[in-house]
Amino acid sequence: MPVRAVTFDFWNTLFRETNSAARQEIRISALAKMTGIAEEKAADALKLVWAEFSRVHRQEQRTLGPKDALRLVGEALEVDIDPPVADALEKVFATAVLVYSPVPIDGAIAAVKAAAAKVPVGLISDTGVSPGSSLRYIMDRHAFTEYFRVLSFSDQVGVAKPQAAMFETTADALGVKPGELLHIGDLEYTDVVGGQGVGGVTGLFTAVNTAHADDTTADYVFNSWQEFLKLLPKLLK
């Protein structure tokens, strides 16, 4: 099938992951302050939480969110966190990414703008403790949103990549068939496998994450957004 729409991943594709340690410090400090536990103990609990987030994402192909993080913290510490405290901490966990945010990758906005001038454009992104609502705010802040017909976040869809629903719901919103998507992302096991699973064309983006560069099954490998821009006329021919 010809490519009739382009979809992009968020993390390490349009936005470079930065400041994750600073975000973690915000969460550790708030958890310690609001529950009265030592910061070291809070940090250890969150390490267990992130390990479980990763396991669920890889093995169950769904994403956990800030509410799940607080539930898992309580289990790790063997304490009951009062609902008002849990609600306040959930907000801190979800919005720390707005204080210390990822930054746009060089050329990303130009790539999105160029694609959107030719075909409908969408975002297909997994989330985590930073929910889709926060990621959308970051996209608004950097003037990305206006070029997107749809933003699909896993916490809102209910499953994570490579589940077909992430791609099918996005394709439907874009007015195309799933097999008519060109999806670009940095992860083989979510972006490439997911895009191929619905019969689409896939591009592996390696400017930030090179982990899959040597063994990808993607149709294209983009080492920069400049490479994508050069190939765009051919991709959408």
Secondary structure by P-SEA (a helix, b strand, c coil): ccccbbbbbcccccccccaaaaaaaaaaaaaaaaccccaaaaaaaaaaaaaaaaaaaacccccccaaaaaaaaaaaacccccaaaaaaaaaaaacccccbbbbbccaaaaaaaaaaacbbbbbbbbbccccaaaaaaaaaaacccccccbbbbccccccccccaaaaaaaaaaaccccccccccccccccaaaaaaaabbbbbbbcccccccccccccccccccaaaaaaacccccc
